[in-house]
Amino acid sequence: MGEDLRMTGPAVELRGVSKAFAGIRALTDVSFDVRPGEVHALLGENGAGKSTLIKIMAGLHQPDTGEILVNGTARRFASPRDAHAAGIATVHQELLLFPELTVAENIFLGRAPKTSLGTLDWTAMRRRARELLDILDCRELDIDMKVASLSVANRQRIEIARALAQDARVVIMDEPTAALAEADVQRLMDIVRKLRASGVSIVYVSHRMPEIFALADRVTVLRDGNLIGTMDIAAVDESRLVAMMVGRAVDKLYPARQGQSGATALELRNVSYRTVIRDISFDLRHGEILGLAGLVGSGRTETALTIFGITPATAGEILIDGKPVAITSPEAARDLGIAYVPEDRGSQGLIRAQTIADNVALANLRRLTRGFLMDAGKVLAEAKKAIEKFGIRARGPEQIVRQLSGGNQQKVVLGKWLATNPRILIMDEPTRGIDVGAKAEIHLLMRKLAAEGMAILMISSELPEVLGMSDRVLVMNSGRIVAAFDKAAATPEAVGAAMTHSAASRSAA
């Protein structure tokens, strides 16, 4: 059924759409369409324009120029309600459900069936909710349960059922598998295939290449707000897509290693934190970047938190330069020469309402105070040094951090911690949420720091980043290290198999 439908005209089409915010171009003359019964993947690095494009399609933004056509007829969406009326629904990355309402109530929120007297028809609502969930093969979901008690995967299925309840013929899925375990990813992919077979059009936004090649009929790539190309998925491979997204060949994405590894800087021996991480052992050497890979919930960040003393180890031993140490707090970790750049720089790494100078000083208060007062001269000098060393694009030390781009905010976090003169640096998702150019700058900084003898533990959810930047790779699964690879053995297939636990083989690092 899907094949025949895809031969017809577009269900939704955007022609020559441009959009700017505060004078900054987010999209420039972009055209995009999705056909009935088609999965059309939308790819691009962070900042490429994907979010703006789907928000225009969903009625959250209006284009400055260009037009939207639904089944060949020009439409103007002044609000999401207009998009809903045109049959377009969005399954957002951050699910928009009411936790204290039941499954059925969430599915029909705002459009519940009524009796002839104008009251809610609870019987019809519950019956229809059950039918919709059965269509999605979610028969185990109780329609009378409160959403608060459900997993992320089940909440997502409710969002999809809600889209079907409003008779959506186009469903936009924004990073739908970002927070799902592997088994839930496979179930979602089955649901997408089922929707496609019924003639529903799917706009699928993701950075996960295996899903793209497993599901998509066509793929469109955006870069810096511009349309790079739209192709049948059968006509491209992963290397070409990545090159289109970043603007250069895959083998030039990551800077080459400079120098060799030195002595062991950090060693973990059978370290555990309660039942969250269990029996972790590895070493990290001066002058190397050690990659820590794994799916969401595998224990990567929890390992970093234990090393940094936020959740001190409950078993095992940590050694710095060969000597056992007790890391019971972040202050203790800092004093031992460990720095930690957290995954969420906005809430954990920065106070965005304060200046660059204030933020750089946060990890160095002891050194930058005179008596009970901050030494303003030292604080400014430290901030100026960070701005120059890391190429932070700012008006000066007094600029408020939230006014900076994501990449420059990340550099402020780096500047803050490197001002403590660490020898061991933990970087959790070092390039998440920043654009392609800023990613390249962060990668160059990491290589430079390693060449200067820094020992870097890098946690990343982006497999190309793990493979491109790591000198060795460790893989975590269910709170344990399940595989270790040297540079030559760390292939996408081997590391990916270890991450999903579909292969039990281990390679000695």
N, C-alpha and C positions, 0 to 999 in steps of 0.2 A: 504493500500500500504506500509506504513511504517513498519508494523509488518513483512511482508515477506522479505523486504529489510534487516531488522536487523538480519535475519538468515544467511546472506551471510558473507563473510570475511570482515576484516576491510577496510575502505576507506583510513585511515592513521594509521600507527602503528610506535611507537617508541620502540626500543628494547635496553635495557641495556644502556641507555643514561646517561653519566656523564658530568658535566661541572664545571669548577672552574674559579674564577676571582682573579687574584693576589694571587694565592695559597690558596684561601678560597673556599671550596666546596659549590656550590650552588645546585647541583644535584649529587646523587650517585646511579648509576646502576638502573635507573628508567625505567620501561616499561609502556606504555600507548597506548591505541588504541581507535578509534571511528569508529563505523559501519555505513553503509549507512542507512539513515532514523532513526537515533538515536540521542537523547540528552544525552550527557555524561557530567555530572557535575564534575568539578575539585575543590576540597575543600582543605583548609589549612589555618592556621594562616598567618599573614604577615611574610615574611621571610621563608616560608615553601618551596619555590621553584616553585610556580605556574607560576609566571611571566617568569622565565627562561625557563620553559618547553614550554609555548605557544610561546615564542620568538624563540625557536629552531624550533618549528613546522612551524612558519611563516617566517623562513629564516633570522631573525634578528641576531641570534647567531648560531654558528656552534658547534655541540657537540665535546667534547674532545675524547670521546669514544662512541661506540654504533652506531646504524644505524636507518635511517628513511625509511619506505616503504610506497609507495602509490599504492593502489590496488595490493599489493603483490610484487611490484617491488622496489628494493633498489634505493633510490634517494639521491642526495647531493644538498642541498640548499645553494648556495654561497651568496644569497641575497634574499630579499623579492620578487624580480621579478621572481626568480626560483620557489618560493612557489606559486605565482599567476599562473604561467604557469602550475603548477601541480593541480590547482583547489582549492587552499587554500586561504581564505581571512580572515582578522581580522577586527572586529568592536571594535576599541580601546576605552578605558575608556575616554580618552581625544580625542574627535572626530577630525579627520584630514581632515577638509574641508576648502575651500577657501571662506570666507564670501562675497567677492565682485563678485563672479560668481553666476550664476543662479543654480537652482536645477538641471536642465538637464545637464548643463555644468559640475557640480560636479560629477554627476553620471557617465559621460563618459570621465572624465578627463584622458588623456593619452591613450584612446582607442576609440575615437570618430569615427563613421562610415564615410567613404569617398565616394565621387562620383567617376565616371569613370575617371574624370580628376585629381583626387588626392586631391581635395579640400574637406573641411568639408561638410558633408551632414546634414545640419541643420534640414531639414524636417524629415529624418529618425531618427536622434538623439532625437528630441522632441517626435516623435511618440513612439519610443522604451522606452523612459523615462516614458511616460504616462502609457504604458503597464506594466512596472515593478512596478510602484507605485500602479496601480490598483490591481495587483497580491497581493500586501501587504495590500490591503484594505485602501489605503491612497488616496482616490479619491478627498479629499478636498485640497490636496497639489497642488499649482499652479507651474508647471514646469518652468515658466518664472520668478518666484520670486527670488530675491537675498537671499542667505542663511543667510546673516547677520540679516535679519528680522524674522527668524524662531526661534521657541522654541528649547530647548535641545532635547525634544522628537522627534520633526520633523527632526532635523538634524540627529538624530540617524537612523531614517527610511531611510534617504537618504544614509547613510553609508551602510545599509543593501541592498538597491536597487543597490548600486554600486558594492557590492559583487556579486549580481545576474547578473549584466551586464557583469562581467568578467567570467561568467559561473562557479562560485565557486560551488563545490560539498561538501566542508567542510568550515563551517563558525565558527570562534572562536569569542566568545563574552566575553569580559573582563569587569566584573562588570557592566553589561549593564543597571541596574536599580538604580545605586548609586545616580544619581541626578534627578530621575524622581518622579513626583507626583503619587499617588496611581492609578488614572485613566489611566495614561500613562503606568504604570507598567502592568496593565491588558491588554492594547492594545499590548504591546510588547510581552507578553506571548502568546497572540493569534497569533501574527506573527511567533513566534518560533514554535508553533504547526503546523501552515500552512507550514512552511519550512520543518519540519520533515515529514509531510504527503506527500510532493512532492519528498522525497528521499534525501533531503539535510542532511548532518551530522552536528550536532551542538556540539561544545565544549563550555560548559557554566561555566564560572568562576564566583562564587558568594559566599558571606558569609550569604546570606539570606535564612534561612532554609525553610520557606513556599514556596518560588519559587522552590527550589531544589526538594521538595517532590511533587510539582504540575507538574513539567516539566520533570524531569530526568528519563531516563530508567535505567542508571547505574551511579554509583558515585565512584570516585577515591579520596583518601585522601593522601596528602603529609604532612610530618612533618620534619622540619630541613633538607630538601633536600632529604629525603628518602621516598620511596613508603611504605605506611602503609597498604594499601589494596584497592582492587577494588571489588565492590559488586553490585548486583541488588538492586535498590532502595527499592523494596518491602521487602528486607531481613533485613533492618536496621531501627532504629528509631533515632530521633534527639539526644537523650542522648548518644547513642553509637557513632554517628558521632562526636559529640563534644569531647567525651573522646578520640577518635582516633586522633583528631586534636591537642589536648593539652597534651595528654599523661597521663591524670589522670581522675578519675571519676568526673562527673559534680558536685557532692556535695562537692568536695574538691577544686574546682576552686578558691573560694574566701575566704579570712580569716574571721574568726568569729568576731563579734562585741565585743569590750571590754568596759565595763562601760555603763553608761546611759546618756541620754541627760540632759543638764542643762537649764539655763535660756535662753530666746530668745536673740539671738545676732543680727539678722537682721529681719526687718519686712517691707514688701511692702504693702501699702494700696491704692488700686485703681490706680496703677501706669500705665501711658501710655507714649509712645513716638510716637508722631504724630499718624499715622494709622498703624504703624508697630507692636507695642504691645499695647494691649488695656485692661485697667481695671484689671491689674494684682495685685492679693493680695495673699500673703503667708508669713509664718514665717520660719526662720532657727535658730536652737538652737545650743548652744555650745555643742560640743561632739557628733554631729550627722553628717551623710552624707545624704544629701537630693538630690535625683536623679531627674533630669529634662529630661523627655523623649519627643519624638515627631519626626515626619518625617522632612526631609530637607525642610526648608522654613516655619516651624511652629512657629518660633519666639524665639527659645531657646537661640541662640547666641545673638540675639538682646536684650533679657532681661539682659543677662550678661553685654553687652556693656552699657546699661543704668545704671545698678547698679554701674559699675566701672567709670561712668562719661564720657565715650567716646561719647555717645549720651545721654546727660542729659534728664531726664524725663520732659515731657511737661505737665503732669498732675499727680495728686496723691501725695503721701507722702512716704518717706523712713525714717525708724527709725533705729538707732543703739543703742543697749542696752536700748531700750525704749524711746530714745530721738530723736525728728525730726532733720534731718540733710539735708544740701544742698550739693549734689554731682554734681558739675559742671565741673569736670575735673578728669583725672586719678590721678593727684597730690593730689586733695582733697580726693579721695577715699583712696589712700595710707596713707595719714595722719590720716584718720579715722580707719585705721587698716584693710583695705581690700586689698587683693592681687588677681591677675587675671593671670592664666596660659592659654594663648589663644589656639584656635583650631589649628592654623598654626604656630607651633613653629619656623619653618624655616624663615618666613618673618615677623612674629609679635612678637615672643618671644625671638629671639636671633639675634646677629650679628655674623654669622657663620665664617666670616673671621678673627674674633678676638679671643683672648684667653679665657679660662675659667675664669681667674681672671677678665679680662675686662668685661665680660658678667655679672658675679656675682655683680660687682660694679655698673652696670647701674641703678638699682633701688634705690641705696643707696649713690648717689653722695654727697648729703648734709652732710651725716655723715662721709664719707670717704675722704673729702677734708680738706686741711689745707690752709686757705686763698683762693687763686685761683689755688692751686696745689693739685693733688691727693696725698694722703699719701700712698706711695707704700707699706710700711710695713703693714698698715691696710688692703689694698686691697688683698695682698697675704695671710694674716692671715684669712680673710673672705673666700677666695676661698678654702684654705686648710680645713677650718671647714666644708664647703659645701661638698667637696670631701669625707671627712671622714663620715659625718652624713648621706649622701645619697648613699654612696657606689659607687661613680662615678668612673668608670674604666678608668683611664687616667694616663699619665706619670707624670703629675703634673699640677699646676695652669697655667703654661705657654703653655700648649698644645692648639692648634687651635681647636675650637669647631667643625668645619666641619669634622675633622678627627675622631670624636667620632661616635659610633653607635647611632641609633635613640633613644633607651632607655636611653642612657647616656646623650644625648642632652636634653631629657625631664627632667632628673634629674638636669641638669644645670639651666633650667628655674625655676624649683622648688627651687633650692638653691638661685637663684637670688631674688625671691620674698619672700621666708621665712627669708632671711636676714633682711627684713624690720620689722620683728616681728609682722606679722599680726595676727588678731584674727578670721578673716573671709577669707576663701580661695575659689575662684571660679575656677573650673577646667573644661575647655571645651575640650571634647574628650581627656581625660588624657592618653589613651594608643593607640591612632591612630598611625599606621605606625611603631609600635615597636613589637619585637618578643615576643614569649610566656613567656620566662624567665623574660624578662624585665617587661612585664605586671604584672607578679606575684609580682615583687619587688615594682612596683609603687603602687599596691593594698595594700601591706603590709605597705608601707609608709603612705598611706592615712588612714588606720586603726590606725596606731600609732599616727598620728597627731590628729585624732578625739579623741582617748583615752586621749590625753594630753589637751583636751578642745577646739581644733580648731572646728569652724563651717564650714563645707564644702558643697558647692553647686556644684554638679557634673552633667555636661551635657554629654550625650553619645548617639551615634546612635546604639550601640550594646545592644540589649535588654537583653541578658544574663548578661552583665556587670551592667546594670541598676538594674536588679533584684538581682544580687549577692552582690552588694556593697551598695545599698541604704537602709537606715533605714526607710525612707518614699519615695514615688514616686509621683511627679506631672507630668501630661501629658499636653503638649501644642498642640494646633491645630489652625491654622489661627490667630496667634497672641494672643490667649487667653488661659488661663488654663481651661481645659475642664474636668479634673478628678484628684482626689487625692486618694492615697491608702496608708494604713499602710503596714508594712512588710508582714503580714499574708495574706492580701487581694491582694497583688501585684503579681498576676499570669501572665504568658505569655499571656493567652487568654484575661484577663481583660485589661491589659495594652495595648496589641496589638490592641484590639477593640477600645479603647479610642484614640489611635494614628491615626487610620484610620477613626475615627468618625463613626464606624459602630454600636456603642452602645452608648446610651445616659445616661447610668447609671453612677452614681457617688458614691464613697465610702468616707465616712468621715475619714480623717487622724487624 
